[in-house]
């Protein structure tokens, strides 16, 4: 421990330690930004998927609302060419 204290007492060693600490802080910040970007990308992808699923479900419900109610309805539509 005495050698460490003696090393830190010199001016250049303190500057080196501060520089290393700053470089470490910048690297940690960049890693955090990368992780945040990946998370945002996953959320955007999930939102796009949900929008696509909702669109598909809406189209299915619209198609179901115009379907023939029974066999007679279906026969009438086929005869009239409206199917």
C-alpha angles and dihedrals in degrees: 000000000000092000091052092051091048091049092050090050090069117087098229093050091054091050090049091050091049091049092050090048091051093048089049092050092050091048092050090049091051091049089050091051091051092051092047090050092052091050091049089049092052091049092049091050091049091050091050090050092050092049090051092049092048091050091051092048092048091052090049091052091048090051091048092052092059098043121120111269097217143351093280091054090050092049091049092050092049091049093048093044093236096122 
